[in-house]
Amino acid sequence: MGRTGWRRKTLVALVLLSAPAFPVLPASPALHAQVSFERVAADLASRDSGTRLKAAQLLKEAAYPEAAMPLVPLITDPQDEIQLVAIAAELNIFLAEPIVTKKRVGLVVEKRSAIAAEAALSAGPSALGPRPVPAEVLTALRTAARDNNPRVALESLYAFGVLSTVPSGAARRELLRASGPEIAAFIGSVDPAVRYAAIRVMGRMFARRAGDDAIESTVGDAVIGALNDGDRAVKTATMEALGAMRYDRAVQALSDLFQYFGKGDSAGAALDALARIANPASAPLFAAQLAGKTSSFRGIAIEGLARSGDASRMADVQVALANDRNDGVALAGAFASAMLANGSVDPIADALTKSKLRDQARQYLIELAPGRATAFTKQLMDPDARIRLEIVDVLGVAGDPAALPVVEPLTKDRDAQVAKAAERAVDRLRAAQQRPVS
């Protein structure tokens, strides 16, 4: 969780025919004829690489859900350019807001953002919509991550990291079991860019969820091993990944790193990982930081105690807060109050409109939301559209179907952006409601 302040040539549109299963796509800027989805999908299997490429490009722009399976073979196509387009197409299908990379404005073709897998991973879980990702897509991406072309391999690896977070329940457990050793193997690459990507993907894929099995030790320990990496970016990403995974076997190594560095960004990253894991063995370390000289460490320590669930620690937190005027530390205190003393979420929600505190507040609210949907009623009626927008997104990402009754009314919100965000949240919550948990 990043902190600012205290811690570190054509717009392809789908037009439905009389038979709604087959949309039509503009064939090219030079042609007025239209071609059905069936025809474009068939072109994906053409022996001509140019035909396959054009078909994949059309489907990338269209982001049509039915194209996910036909595109699978192109992820491992012999042509690198086709692979890259197919990977981008698969990503675009599952993004919450599909990206239009080119738009015709009058007679001018306007280029827009490219579809990049690393950017999608960095955007976080809210970048994805609720559609289920076929296992075949994930298998193909995992295979392409071993491609001889470094760019294809990295795009595939990052795309796998983005889309591997969608499955839940038994499907998720099977995916982690099958994919964990294979992705962990990339940590041993001689290329630091591959090691960095693999670590980030492991952190996203294995980010702890209720119902997850214990992480297989050889997989988790491979991540711990990357703490010794000579590349600083890889080392920092490793600490972040271990925190997201909440991997208890990493506690000793992270504690040793914190003591070794003592201060600075590296020490902060180690402490942050420990605060996310929140193992009881770290409580004395957190308590010691409450009285330390560094506000950022104090805030992280408060988070760790909050996640520990030990309500008796709230008194120590309050003493620490009395001696610190830092806004980020105060926000961590509000998080601890909500976690340990059933305190109000209002102070945390209020911080969503403050640029330096937004990311911190958002992460806290996502953690607090499950089981507390009704606690956000006030914010969902707030006159500030920014607050309503953030809260419906938080509730959608948190994934507790119990939030549906409080989110659904906002699909008719007077603010168009809030209404759209609420629709996405409702889709996510309904999908979570329908997924088996066993």
Sequence and secondary structure as in RCSB ss.txt:
>XXXX:A:sequence
MGRTGWRRKTLVALVLLSAPAFPVLPASPALHAQVSFERVAADLASRDSGTRLKAAQLLKEAAYPEAAMPLVPLI
TDPQDEIQLVAIAAELNIFLAEPIVTKKRVGLVVEKRSAIAAEAALSAGPSALGPRPVPAEVLTALRTAARDNNP
RVALESLYAFGVLSTVPSGAARRELLRASGPEIAAFIGSVDPAVRYAAIRVMGRMFARRAGDDAIESTVGDAVIG
ALNDGDRAVKTATMEALGAMRYDRAVQALSDLFQYFGKGDSAGAALDALARIANPASAPLFAAQLAGKTSSFRGI
AIEGLARSGDASRMADVQVALANDRNDGVALAGAFASAMLANGSVDPIADALTKSKLRDQARQYLIELAPGRATA
FTKQLMDPDARIRLEIVDVLGVAGDPAALPVVEPLTKDRDAQVAKAAERAVDRLRAAQQRPVS
>XXXX:A:secstr
   SSS        EE SSTTSEEEEEETTEEEEEEHHHHHHHTT S HHHHHHHHHHHHHHT GGGHHHHGGGG
G SSHHHHHHHHHHHHHHHBSS    EEEETTEEEE     HHHHHHH GGGB S    HHHHHHHHHHTT SSH
HHHHHHHHHHHHHTTS  HHHHHHHHHHHHHHHHHGGG S HHHHHHHHHHHHHHT   TT     HHHHHHHHH
GGG S HHHHHHHHHHHHHHT GGGHHHHHHHHHHH SHHHHHHHHHHHHHH  GGGHHHHHHHHTSS HHHHHH
HHHHHHHHT GGGHHHHHHHHHT   HHHHHHHHHHHHHHH   SHHHHHGGGSTTTHHHHHHHHHHH TT GGG
GHHHHT S HHHHHHHHHHHHHHT GGGHHHHGGGGG SSHHHHHHHHHHHHHHHHHHHS   
